[in-house]
Amino acid sequence: MFSGIRAHGMRIAGIAALASILAICAPVFAFAAEGEEQPALYATAFAAVPPLLAIVLSLITKEVYSSLFLGVLAGGVLYSGFDFSTFMNHVMIDGIVGSLSDPANSGILVFLVILGMLVAMMNRSGGSAAFGRWASTKVKTRRGSQFSAILLGILIFVDDYFNCLTVGSVMKPLTDQYDVSRAKLAYIIDATAAPVCILAPISSWAAAVSGFVEGENGLEIFIRAIPYNYYALLTIVMMFMIVAMNFDYSKMAVYERNAVEDGDLFTIRDNSNNTEEEEVNEKGRVLDLVFPVVVLIISCIIGMIYTGGFFSGTSFVDAFAGCDAATSLTLGCSAALVISIIYYTARRVVSFRDCMDCVPEGFKQMAAPILVLTLAWTLKVMTDSLGLADFVANLVDQMPDNLIVLIPAALFLIACALGIASGTSWGTFGILIPIALAITESRPDLMIVVISACMAGGVCGDHCSPISDTTIMASAGAGANHISHVETQFPYALTVLGISTVCYVIAGILESPWIALIVGIVVLYGTLRFFKSRPGSYVVDEQKAIELAKKYRA
């Protein structure tokens, strides 16, 4: 009891301390002149205050909505210099309304809503339950269920948003059956989303990165940078190692112990995602899950090449490089929804009325991630208006010339910090890749490794940030509490971050991707062996876990 009161008191004290800091600093930034195009604190260290405030508060309070909102308010205060009219216009009009009216953002929201409807129909059809029954005859171990989730995540490489929600809806029945915690599933989903997409030449990420490399063949540079993308490569290797070694450490060990020994898949439940249990449709077959997913993949790919101009004479590769990802996914998901409704009603596994009942149900399931995404986008508007990108660029420009071989590692760490603060990988690419090209004009031999360091750092920051859209969607896809996902994934991401930094130092000196990658894999294995031997780690007894899972299901 007293420990709970003490923890609650510490959270309140933390919030009060952060509020006091803002109040004390008020005289410093209150001099912003009305009517200036840029605030007085533009491109200063204060630009990092709003995202840092949101991140710290979310970790202290374990509550993401109010933390993001307070970060947005702090950004509005810093921008306006305590002018109420400017503050309200910037937060409400430029921030919230501007974020929701942005075509790319609204396209993502529409995609999420339609995908939520499609997932609701798959569940209503009994396809998910049928897949769980089928998979249980093929997958006999807890490790096997996790390997299956990893392989499915790697196969869905077209887009990270699509990956997060599809892998979650397909794999939850199987991982639940073997008492894999939802936090662990969220980690697997997140670790096969951005890290896989950033390695796939045919993906929305390749298209985005190609667009940031002006004056060069963007797709060619993207492909050449793949062997240097140490964070993405080592993250995938680490997933396989963790599952093969059958252990977890740090916060993840707590969640996995609760799942295996107590049958508690959540540890911390997200009340916003709680839904009533539905009766399982016994007519459902595995095809009722597989067919919509396959149609969705094909429709999204066709949507991408369509928006890229493939049917107007553009080559296939150029169409992918020039596609509009948000519009493509919306078109693809809409087509998949219509085809799935026709399929389910024709097979008489779900009536047309039940399909229509899934429309509000799917929207309701996506309400929580939509709210978090809206606040995260608004927070990005605040940081952009305060010049966070220019502040980071100035830091890079001040680096001494004699440390040129350390530039890949330095840019990797800067990209990580920027990704954590802004919650966006693509924004980090857009900021740092042009800077990287300018830095390496005198050393063109370092161009590929430096660009790859920016890409890897953006993905790493995306993984570590509580306000990242893919982190939010991985939580939604797994049905896990968002803060649970953040606090369990962060130590794993931090492990790979440290080893990747060493790899970029080696690559900067030797200018070879393979030696650094081999060293990274060996160091990663040794690090995991060390963590496995520590008292706080949790090593799973596979046979005992299976017996306990049968007991809880009974």
Order of alpha helices (4+ residues) and beta strands (2+ residues): alpha-alpha-alpha-alpha-alpha-alpha-alpha-alpha-alpha-alpha-alpha-alpha-alpha-alpha-beta-alpha-alpha-alpha-alpha-alpha-alpha-alpha-alpha-alpha-alpha-alpha-alpha-alpha-beta-alpha
